Amino acid sequence: MNIKIEFRYAVLTSLLMLLWLILEYTVGLHDTYIAWHPYVTMFALIIPIVTYRLALREKIEDKYGKLTFSQAFMCGFILTVFGTILAVPLQLAFHKLVNPDFFANMIAYSVKTGHSTPEQAAAYFNLNSYLLETVIGTFGFGILLSLILGFRMRTVK
C-alpha cells in the first residue's frame, strides 16, 4: 500500500492550517477583532475540504482512473490519521511560539462579554483543552469528510 499521497496532503493541510492561524493572528482576530474570531475561523474548514479533494483526485490518477468507495475512504482515513497526529505539534508551535497570549486574550474577552465566569473561561481556554479539541475535531471532521468525498468521488460504482 502506497501512502505517499496521503502523507503529502496531510502535511500540506497542516501547513496551510498553521498559515491560517498565523493570518488570523496577524489581522488581529486574536486581540483587536476578537469578536469576529468565532465566525471567521470557520472558513478554515475550506482548507481540508480542498486538500482532501486534491488528494482523492491524485489517488484516482494513481489508480488509473478507477477508485472504489472503500479505496477513496481509506485515502481520506489515512490522511485524517496523519493530519490528526500533525495537528498536535502544529497547535503547540502556534500557541508557544507565535501567539503565547492567545488563551489570556480569549479568557479576558469571554469574561468581559459575560459569556463565562473566569473559572469557566480558564477551564475552556487552555492548551490541554485546545489540544483535546483539536484531536477530536480533526479526526471527526476528517472521517466525515472522507465518507462524503469518498462517496462523491468514487469512480467505480
N, C-alpha and C positions, 0 to 999 in steps of 0.2 A: 504494500500500500504506500503510495507516494503522497506525503502530506506537506510538500514544499509550498504548494499554492495556499493552503490553509494557514500555515505559519507566516508566510509573507504578508497575507492580508490581515492577519491578527496584529502583526507588528505595525502595518500601515494604519489600521484602525486605532490602535493605541497611541501612535504618534499624532494622528490627527485629533484625537480626543485631548491629548495634552496641549496641543496648539490651541484648541478651542478654549480650554481652561485659562491659558495664558492670555488669549484675546479677551475673554470675559474680565479678567483682572486688569488688563491694560486699559480697557474702555471705562472702567470704574464700576462694573456690576458687583464688585465685592466690597465697595465702600460708598462712593458718591451716589451711584444709581442703584443701590442695593434693593430698592423696592421693585425694580424690574427684573431682578435676578431669577426668581422662580418661573417667570414667563419666558424669558429669553433662553434660559438654559435648556428648555425642552427642544429647541431647534437643534441641539447637539445630537438628537436621535436620528437625524438625517445621515450623519456620518456612517454608523454601522449599516443602515439600510443600503446606502450606495456601495460601500465596500463589500458587503455580503453579495450583492448582485454582481459586482465585478468579479468576485471570486468564483461564483457559480458560472458566469459566462466563460471564464478561463477554464474551469473544470469541464464544461461542455466541449470546448475545443480540445482539451486533453483527452477526452473520452470519444473523440472522433464524431462529435455531434449527437451521441447517444448517452443520455443521463436519466436514470430511473429516479423515482421519488426517494427511494432509500439511499441511493448514491448522493443525491442532492442534499438530503437531510444530513447525512454523515459528514459531508463537506462543511455544512453550517455548524454542526455539532462540534467537530474538531476545531473549527475556527473559534467557536464560543469557548471551548475549554482553554485554548491558548490565550484568547482575549481576556478571560477571567483571571488567569494567572498573571498576565501582564498588567492588569488594571491595578493591582495592589502596589507594585513599585511606582507606577505612574502617579497614583494618589499620594503616596509617601513623598515622592520628589516634589510634587506641586505644593503640598502643604508644609513641607520642611524647608524647601529651597526658594520657591517662587513667592508664595504668599503665606508666611507664617502667621499673619494676623487674621486669616480667613475666619476661624472659629470665634475669635473675640469680636469681630465685626458682626457676625451673624447673631451671636448671643445678644450683643448690645441692641441691635436692630429689633430682634424678636421681643425683647423685654420692653424697649421704648414704645413699640407699636401696640403692646398689650396682647400679643399673640401667645405669650407664655410667661411664666414666672422665671426668675433667674435660675432656679434649680431645674425646671423643665427644659429650659433652653440649653443649659450646660450638659444635661443628660443626652440631648439630641445632637447638639453641635460640638462634637469632639471627634478626634481621629479614629478611635476604635469604632464608634457608631458609623462613621462615614465609610470606613473600610468594609465593615459588615454589609452595609447598604450597597456599596459598590460591587461586592462579590455576588450578592443575591440578585441585584438588579441587572448586572451584566450577564449573569448566567440565565436568568429568567427571560430577559428580553432576547438574548441570543437564541434560546431554544424556540421561543415563539416566532422569531424571525426565520429561523431555519425551517420550521414547519410550513410557514406561509410561503416563503420563497422556494422551498423545495417542491411544494405542490405546484406553484405557478410556473416554475422554470424547468420542470422535468420535460424531457423531450421524448421519452418513451412512456406511453400511456399504459 
